[in-house]
Amino acid sequence: MFICLLVLNLKNKVFIIVGIITGAASICLSLILKNSFYIVITAILGASVGYFIENKMIKKKKREKQC
C-alpha cells in the first residue's frame, strides 16, 4: 500500500531522487536504531533534501535565463 502511494508521487526527477535517498536512509537507520524513531529522521531528511535540490534547480534556471 505504501509503495503505491510512493509511486503516485514520483512526478519528476526531484521526487525520484528524494525517494531513493529516503528509502535507503530508512532501511539503514532501521537496522541501526532499535525503535521507530528512524521514520521521523528520514521524513525530516527527505523534506530537507527535496528542498535543497529544488532550490538549486531554481537558482540554476535563473542563472540560465540571465545569460
ZIBELCOR-V660999 format. One record per helix or strand of 2 or more residues. SS is the DSSP state (a for helix, b for strand). FROM is the first residue (numbers start at 1). TO is the last residue. If there is no record, write none. Layout:
BEGIN
ss=SS from=FROM to=TO
ss=SS from=FROM to=TO
END
This chain:
BEGIN
ss=a from=2 to=9
ss=a from=13 to=32
ss=a from=38 to=66
END
